[in-house]
Each structure stands twice: as structure tokens, then as C-alpha cells.
């Protein structure tokens, strides 16, 4: 029973950082800037969810803040970028569809935290 309590509590402690963006790509320089931004996100451990949406799991709010700050340091000069932090519990409530078919939710394994 106690581990169930901590499991539920952990869902509110662990975070996801989502990055949404709409960047101009009309000129060669703009395309290069957009590609650089995507590469920076991948280098920081983000995964592409959709072409202009990247996400990253973080074990704590503090860790999510670190990654949000890193994104702010590499923002492109033009375009629109949004950064959102949500709890693992909120992320787990997302419904995902592919071609009108719901994709079953993955049940992640237990994560061990070392201090």
C-alpha cells in the first residue's frame, strides 16, 4: 500500500517539458536556424513528438527548469516558441490517435532515483 502511495506521489513530482514552435523557413538562413534549433533540442535529450513539437521527461521540477533554461539560451532570432511543463500524471492523461485509431498507452517501468 505504501509503494502505491509513493507511486502516485511520484506522478506529480516527475515532469515533462514540451516545446512547441513555428519557425520561418523561407530563406536558406531561416531553414538553417530552424534545423539548428531542432538539433539543439535533440542534443538536450528531447524527442520529436510531431515535426514542431518536442518533449522530454524530467525526474523533478528542478530538472525541468534546467532544461527550460537551456532552451531559452538557444532560441532562434525569429519565430514563435512555447515551453510548457506538465506533471507525469497530466501527460499520462493525453489521448493519442493515429489515423483515427487510439494508440494504447505505454506503461513505463519503475524508475530508480539515486541521491
N, CA and C of each residue as an Amber inpcrd file, in Angstrom:
protein
   345
   0.8220000  -1.1870000   0.0000000   0.0000000   0.0000000   0.0000000
   0.8730000   1.2600000   0.0000000   1.9530000   1.2060000   0.7670000
   2.8320000   2.3670000   0.8540000   3.4860000   2.6680000  -0.4960000
   3.9060000   1.6240000  -1.2330000   4.5360000   1.8590000  -2.5320000
   3.5360000   2.4480000  -3.5240000   2.2550000   2.0960000  -3.4170000
   1.2220000   2.6730000  -4.2690000   1.0950000   4.1720000  -3.9910000
   1.1830000   4.5590000  -2.7250000   1.1230000   5.9680000  -2.3460000
   2.2870000   6.7310000  -2.9760000   3.4950000   6.1850000  -2.8580000
   4.6660000   6.8620000  -3.4170000   4.6350000   6.8750000  -4.9350000
   4.0750000   5.8430000  -5.5370000   3.9470000   5.8080000  -6.9860000
   3.0420000   6.9360000  -7.4710000   1.9120000   7.1260000  -6.8040000
   1.0060000   8.2170000  -7.1760000   1.6540000   9.5690000  -6.9130000
   2.3470000   9.7050000  -5.7940000   3.0330000  10.9470000  -5.4620000
   4.0960000  11.2500000  -6.5090000   4.8130000  10.2290000  -6.9480000
   5.8680000  10.3980000  -7.9340000   5.3150000  10.9250000  -9.2590000
   4.0770000  10.5720000  -9.5990000   3.4750000  11.0550000 -10.8370000
   3.2810000  12.5640000 -10.8120000   3.2050000  13.1450000  -9.6410000
   3.0530000  14.5900000  -9.5310000   4.4110000  15.2900000  -9.4030000
   5.4410000  14.5450000  -9.0520000   6.7840000  15.1200000  -8.9190000
   7.5320000  15.1170000 -10.2340000   7.4120000  14.0270000 -10.9720000
   8.1270000  13.9300000 -12.2410000   7.4240000  14.7890000 -13.2820000
   8.1990000  15.3560000 -14.1840000   7.6780000  16.3520000 -15.1160000
   8.0120000  15.9920000 -16.5600000   7.2830000  16.5950000 -17.4540000
   7.5690000  16.5680000 -18.8830000   7.7160000  18.0090000 -19.3410000
   8.7100000  18.2630000 -20.1790000   8.8680000  19.5730000 -20.8020000
   8.4740000  19.4050000 -22.2670000   7.5310000  20.2100000 -22.7110000
   7.0840000  20.1960000 -24.0990000   7.4820000  21.5050000 -24.7540000
   8.0230000  21.4200000 -25.9490000   8.4300000  22.6030000 -26.6990000
   7.6430000  22.6170000 -28.0070000   6.9020000  23.6990000 -28.2170000
   6.1160000  23.8840000 -29.4360000   6.7370000  25.0440000 -30.2020000
   6.8550000  24.9240000 -31.5050000   7.4220000  26.0520000 -32.2360000
   6.8980000  26.1380000 -33.6570000   6.9270000  27.3550000 -34.1620000
   6.5770000  27.6650000 -35.5410000   7.6580000  28.6200000 -36.0200000
   8.5810000  28.1010000 -36.8030000   9.7360000  28.8840000 -37.2290000
   9.6710000  29.1470000 -38.7280000  10.0980000  30.3370000 -39.1500000
  10.1030000  30.6290000 -40.5860000  11.1620000  29.7790000 -41.3000000
  10.8360000  29.3480000 -42.5200000  11.7710000  28.5070000 -43.2930000
  11.7990000  28.9170000 -44.7630000  11.5680000  30.1890000 -45.0300000
  11.5180000  30.6390000 -46.4240000  12.9010000  30.8200000 -47.0300000
  13.8410000  31.3100000 -46.2550000  15.1900000  31.5200000 -46.7880000
  16.1270000  30.4140000 -46.2980000  17.2590000  30.3250000 -46.9460000
  18.2550000  29.3240000 -46.5610000  18.7170000  29.5510000 -45.1190000
  18.9100000  30.8000000 -44.7470000  19.3460000  31.1300000 -43.3890000
  18.2820000  30.7380000 -42.3560000  17.0070000  30.9620000 -42.6750000
  15.9240000  30.5810000 -41.7650000  15.8330000  29.0630000 -41.6160000
  15.9950000  28.3310000 -42.7170000  15.9740000  26.8640000 -42.6410000
  17.1330000  26.3460000 -41.7990000  18.2870000  26.9710000 -41.9540000
  19.4620000  26.5660000 -41.1700000  19.2270000  26.8350000 -39.6810000
  18.6260000  27.9730000 -39.3710000  18.3380000  28.3210000 -37.9770000
  17.3310000  27.3410000 -37.3700000  16.3030000  26.9850000 -38.1280000
  15.2940000  26.0320000 -37.6410000  15.9180000  24.6540000 -37.4220000
  16.7670000  24.2260000 -38.3510000  17.4310000  22.9210000 -38.2170000
  18.3590000  22.9160000 -37.0060000  19.0410000  24.0220000 -36.7810000
  19.9410000  24.1370000 -35.6270000  19.1510000  24.0260000 -34.3160000
  18.0030000  24.6820000 -34.2650000  17.1690000  24.6330000 -33.0630000
  16.7020000  23.1980000 -32.7950000  16.2680000  22.5060000 -33.8440000
  15.8490000  21.1040000 -33.6850000  17.0060000  20.2430000 -33.1920000
  18.1820000  20.4720000 -33.7570000  19.3590000  19.6980000 -33.3400000
  19.7000000  19.9820000 -31.8810000  19.6010000  21.2360000 -31.4710000
  19.8610000  21.5830000 -30.0670000  18.8860000  20.8640000 -29.1360000
  17.6190000  20.7750000 -29.5380000  16.6320000  20.0590000 -28.7240000
  16.9940000  18.5770000 -28.6170000  17.3480000  17.9690000 -29.7390000
  17.7250000  16.5520000 -29.7270000  18.9770000  16.3250000 -28.8820000
  19.9440000  17.2350000 -29.0020000  21.1840000  17.1150000 -28.2180000
  20.9180000  17.2220000 -26.7170000  19.8440000  17.9090000 -26.3410000
  19.4940000  18.0600000 -24.9260000  18.5570000  16.9450000 -24.4450000
  18.3690000  15.9320000 -25.2670000  17.5910000  14.7760000 -24.8350000
  16.1090000  14.8250000 -25.1560000  15.6930000  15.7860000 -25.9570000
  14.2890000  15.8580000 -26.3510000  14.0100000  14.8480000 -27.4610000
  12.7520000  14.4350000 -27.5440000  12.2940000  13.5060000 -28.5670000
  11.2370000  14.2040000 -29.4050000  11.2840000  13.9790000 -30.7180000
  10.2840000  14.5940000 -31.5800000   8.9550000  13.8610000 -31.4170000
   7.9140000  14.5950000 -31.0420000   6.5650000  14.0530000 -30.9200000
   5.8170000  14.2830000 -32.2350000   5.9160000  15.4900000 -32.7480000
   5.4690000  15.8560000 -34.0850000   6.5430000  16.7810000 -34.6360000
   6.4330000  17.1720000 -35.9030000   7.5210000  17.9250000 -36.5180000
   7.8890000  19.1880000 -35.7360000   6.9310000  19.8710000 -35.1640000
   7.2100000  21.1040000 -34.4200000   6.8890000  20.9840000 -32.9380000
   6.8530000  19.7550000 -32.4290000   6.6180000  19.5240000 -31.0000000
   7.6410000  18.5070000 -30.4990000   8.4100000  18.9170000 -29.5150000
   9.4100000  18.0330000 -28.9240000   9.1130000  17.9040000 -27.4350000
   9.4590000  16.7650000 -26.8640000   9.2000000  16.5680000 -25.4400000
  10.3470000  15.8310000 -24.7680000  10.4140000  16.0340000 -23.4460000
  11.4820000  15.4190000 -22.6530000  10.9610000  15.1140000 -21.2570000
  11.2490000  13.9060000 -20.7780000  10.9070000  13.5120000 -19.4150000
  11.9680000  14.0440000 -18.4630000  11.5380000  14.5470000 -17.3150000
  12.4600000  15.0490000 -16.2930000  12.0620000  14.4670000 -14.9380000
  13.0300000  13.9880000 -14.1560000  12.7110000  13.3520000 -12.8780000
  12.2360000  14.3100000 -11.7850000  12.3710000  15.6220000 -12.0030000
  11.9430000  16.5760000 -10.9740000  11.6250000  17.9230000 -11.6090000
  10.9730000  18.7710000 -10.8440000  10.6600000  20.1270000 -11.3040000
  11.9520000  20.9230000 -11.5360000  12.9080000  20.7210000 -10.6500000
  14.1860000  21.4330000 -10.7770000  14.8930000  21.0500000 -12.0720000
  14.8670000  19.7710000 -12.4070000  15.4890000  19.3030000 -13.6390000
  14.7500000  19.8660000 -14.8570000  13.4350000  19.9470000 -14.7880000
  12.6480000  20.5280000 -15.8800000  13.0120000  22.0000000 -16.0710000
  13.2230000  22.7130000 -14.9650000  13.6240000  24.1180000 -15.0460000
  14.9790000  24.2720000 -15.7340000  15.9000000  23.3550000 -15.4520000
  17.2280000  23.3870000 -16.0850000  17.0880000  23.2730000 -17.6000000
  16.2670000  22.3360000 -18.0560000  16.1080000  22.1370000 -19.4980000
  15.3470000  23.2930000 -20.1450000  14.4120000  23.8820000 -19.4340000
  13.7110000  25.0580000 -19.9600000  14.6880000  26.2150000 -20.1530000
  15.5940000  26.3920000 -19.2110000  16.6000000  27.4600000 -19.3310000
  17.5320000  27.2070000 -20.5080000  17.8970000  25.9450000 -20.7280000
  18.7580000  25.6160000 -21.8740000  18.0720000  25.9730000 -23.1840000
  16.7820000  25.7060000 -23.2720000  16.0370000  26.0390000 -24.4870000
  16.0510000  27.5480000 -24.7010000  15.8400000  28.3000000 -23.6400000
  15.8050000  29.7610000 -23.7540000  17.1350000  30.3150000 -24.2440000
  18.2330000  29.6210000 -23.9390000  19.5580000  30.0870000 -24.3830000
  19.7850000  29.8620000 -25.8780000  19.0360000  28.9440000 -26.4970000
  19.2650000  28.6340000 -27.9140000  18.0720000  29.0230000 -28.7940000
  17.2120000  29.9070000 -28.2860000  16.0460000  30.3160000 -29.0720000
  16.4730000  30.9720000 -30.3810000  15.7950000  30.6370000 -31.4750000
  16.0950000  31.3100000 -32.7450000  15.6920000  32.7830000 -32.6820000
  16.3090000  33.5880000 -33.5280000  16.0230000  35.0280000 -33.5270000
  14.6010000  35.3280000 -34.0030000  14.0610000  34.4780000 -34.8840000
  12.7130000  34.6950000 -35.4060000  11.8510000  33.4710000 -35.1300000
  10.5430000  33.6800000 -35.1920000   9.6220000  32.5680000 -34.9960000
   8.9840000  32.5970000 -33.6200000   8.1510000  31.6140000 -33.3940000
   7.3920000  31.5330000 -32.1500000   7.7160000  30.2060000 -31.4740000
   8.0790000  30.2630000 -30.1870000   8.4250000  29.0650000 -29.4230000
   7.6620000  29.1000000 -28.1050000   7.0430000  27.9870000 -27.7620000
   6.3600000  27.8520000 -26.4760000   6.9870000  26.7180000 -25.6850000
   7.1360000  26.9160000 -24.3850000   7.6800000  25.8900000 -23.4930000
   6.6340000  25.6380000 -22.4120000   6.2750000  24.3730000 -22.2300000
   5.2800000  24.0330000 -21.2180000   5.8040000  22.8820000 -20.3700000
   5.6220000  22.9950000 -19.0680000   5.9780000  21.9170000 -18.1450000
   4.6920000  21.3440000 -17.5670000   4.5620000  20.0290000 -17.6460000
   3.3920000  19.3670000 -17.0720000   3.8590000  18.1710000 -16.2500000
   3.0250000  17.7560000 -15.3170000   3.3800000  16.6040000 -14.4840000
   3.2180000  15.3170000 -15.2840000   3.8560000  14.2660000 -14.7990000
   3.7360000  12.9580000 -15.4380000   2.2840000  12.4930000 -15.4170000
   1.5710000  12.8220000 -14.3600000   0.1490000  12.4670000 -14.2470000
  -0.6530000  13.1330000 -15.3630000  -0.4160000  14.4150000 -15.5990000
  -1.1150000  15.1260000 -16.6660000  -0.7430000  14.5560000 -18.0330000
   0.5290000  14.2710000 -18.2280000   0.9910000  13.7090000 -19.5000000
   0.3260000  12.3610000 -19.7650000   0.1550000  11.5810000 -18.7120000
  -0.4620000  10.2670000 -18.8450000  -1.9290000  10.3160000 -19.2340000
  -2.5630000  11.4570000 -19.0460000  -3.9730000  11.5880000 -19.4160000
  -4.1570000  11.9810000 -20.8840000  -3.0540000  12.1970000 -21.6040000
  -3.1450000  12.5710000 -23.0060000  -3.6700000  11.3930000 -23.8290000
  -4.5820000  11.6840000 -24.7280000  -5.0770000  10.6740000 -25.6540000
  -4.3840000  10.8930000 -26.9920000  -3.8200000   9.8420000 -27.5560000
  -3.0830000   9.9500000 -28.8070000  -3.7760000   9.0820000 -29.8550000
  -3.9940000   9.6610000 -31.0270000  -4.6490000   8.9460000 -32.1200000
  -3.7550000   8.9620000 -33.3500000  -3.7880000   7.8850000 -34.0790000
  -3.0850000   7.7970000 -35.3510000  -4.0820000   7.2610000 -36.3670000
  -4.4070000   8.0730000 -37.3620000  -5.3830000   7.6950000 -38.3860000
  -6.7040000   7.2620000 -37.7510000  -7.1940000   8.0550000 -36.8430000
  -8.4620000   7.8650000 -36.1360000  -8.4810000   6.6470000 -35.2200000
  -7.3450000   6.0150000 -35.0140000  -7.2670000   4.8740000 -34.1000000
  -6.4600000   5.2950000 -32.8840000  -7.0060000   4.9960000 -31.7190000
  -6.3050000   5.3580000 -30.4900000  -5.1020000   4.4490000 -30.3000000
  -3.9940000   5.0450000 -29.9440000  -2.7750000   4.2930000 -29.6780000
  -2.7880000   3.8920000 -28.2110000  -2.5980000   2.6010000 -27.9090000
  -2.5960000   2.1880000 -26.4970000  -1.4740000   2.8740000 -25.7340000
  -1.7500000   3.1730000 -24.4760000  -0.7630000   3.8560000 -23.6400000
   0.3220000   2.8890000 -23.2040000   1.5500000   3.3750000 -23.2660000
   2.6750000   2.6020000 -22.7350000   2.6570000   2.7350000 -21.2240000
   2.9310000   1.6560000 -20.5490000   3.0700000   1.7280000 -19.0990000
   4.5590000   1.6660000 -18.7970000   5.1530000   2.8140000 -18.4490000
   6.5930000   2.8430000 -18.2090000   6.9670000   2.0250000 -16.9840000
   8.1770000   1.5020000 -17.0210000   8.6780000   0.7510000 -15.8790000
   9.0040000   1.6620000 -14.7180000   9.2640000   1.0680000 -13.5980000
   9.6110000   1.8290000 -12.4010000  10.9760000   2.4720000 -12.6010000
  11.1150000   3.7150000 -12.2000000  12.3780000   4.4190000 -12.3250000
  13.0210000   4.5360000 -10.9560000  14.2890000   4.2150000 -10.9110000
  15.0440000   4.2850000  -9.6720000  15.7550000   5.6290000  -9.6040000
  15.5950000   6.3270000  -8.4910000  16.2790000   7.6050000  -8.2960000
  17.3850000   7.4180000  -7.2750000  18.5840000   7.8600000  -7.6330000
  19.7230000   7.7940000  -6.7200000  20.0550000   9.2000000  -6.2580000
  20.3380000   9.3390000  -5.0060000  20.6370000  10.6640000  -4.4480000
  22.0930000  10.7970000  -4.1370000
